[in-house]
Amino acid sequence: MSEPEPRFPWLERLTAAVLLLVVLALGWIVLAAYQPTWARLATVELEVVLVLSLLTVGLGLVSVVALLHTRG
């Protein structure tokens, strides 16, 4: 049986792109933990806000895509 065609392919692509950014952000966090003088932004507070915002957007998009898949 084949998968049905997604109703919102642009939303799934956006979600995939954001999840890739989340993976890159996690890699950056690990790198910054081992090399604290490399790849730092202006302030630690800015870094925290950016990473938490990215994680929140990623979780929201995954939730919306999952909900849309159950409605189909």
Secondary structure as a PSIPRED ss2 file (coil, helix, strand):
# PSIPRED VFORMAT (PSIPRED V4.0)

   1 M C   1.000  0.000  0.000
   2 S C   1.000  0.000  0.000
   3 E C   1.000  0.000  0.000
   4 P C   1.000  0.000  0.000
   5 E C   1.000  0.000  0.000
   6 P C   1.000  0.000  0.000
   7 R C   1.000  0.000  0.000
   8 F C   1.000  0.000  0.000
   9 P H   0.000  1.000  0.000
  10 W H   0.000  1.000  0.000
  11 L H   0.000  1.000  0.000
  12 E H   0.000  1.000  0.000
  13 R H   0.000  1.000  0.000
  14 L H   0.000  1.000  0.000
  15 T H   0.000  1.000  0.000
  16 A H   0.000  1.000  0.000
  17 A H   0.000  1.000  0.000
  18 V H   0.000  1.000  0.000
  19 L H   0.000  1.000  0.000
  20 L H   0.000  1.000  0.000
  21 L H   0.000  1.000  0.000
  22 V H   0.000  1.000  0.000
  23 V H   0.000  1.000  0.000
  24 L H   0.000  1.000  0.000
  25 A H   0.000  1.000  0.000
  26 L H   0.000  1.000  0.000
  27 G H   0.000  1.000  0.000
  28 W H   0.000  1.000  0.000
  29 I H   0.000  1.000  0.000
  30 V H   0.000  1.000  0.000
  31 L H   0.000  1.000  0.000
  32 A H   0.000  1.000  0.000
  33 A H   0.000  1.000  0.000
  34 Y H   0.000  1.000  0.000
  35 Q C   1.000  0.000  0.000
  36 P C   1.000  0.000  0.000
  37 T C   1.000  0.000  0.000
  38 W C   1.000  0.000  0.000
  39 A C   1.000  0.000  0.000
  40 R C   1.000  0.000  0.000
  41 L C   1.000  0.000  0.000
  42 A C   1.000  0.000  0.000
  43 T C   1.000  0.000  0.000
  44 V H   0.000  1.000  0.000
  45 E H   0.000  1.000  0.000
  46 L H   0.000  1.000  0.000
  47 E H   0.000  1.000  0.000
  48 V H   0.000  1.000  0.000
  49 V H   0.000  1.000  0.000
  50 L H   0.000  1.000  0.000
  51 V H   0.000  1.000  0.000
  52 L H   0.000  1.000  0.000
  53 S H   0.000  1.000  0.000
  54 L H   0.000  1.000  0.000
  55 L H   0.000  1.000  0.000
  56 T H   0.000  1.000  0.000
  57 V H   0.000  1.000  0.000
  58 G H   0.000  1.000  0.000
  59 L H   0.000  1.000  0.000
  60 G H   0.000  1.000  0.000
  61 L H   0.000  1.000  0.000
  62 V H   0.000  1.000  0.000
  63 S H   0.000  1.000  0.000
  64 V H   0.000  1.000  0.000
  65 V H   0.000  1.000  0.000
  66 A H   0.000  1.000  0.000
  67 L H   0.000  1.000  0.000
  68 L H   0.000  1.000  0.000
  69 H H   0.000  1.000  0.000
  70 T H   0.000  1.000  0.000
  71 R H   0.000  1.000  0.000
  72 G C   1.000  0.000  0.000
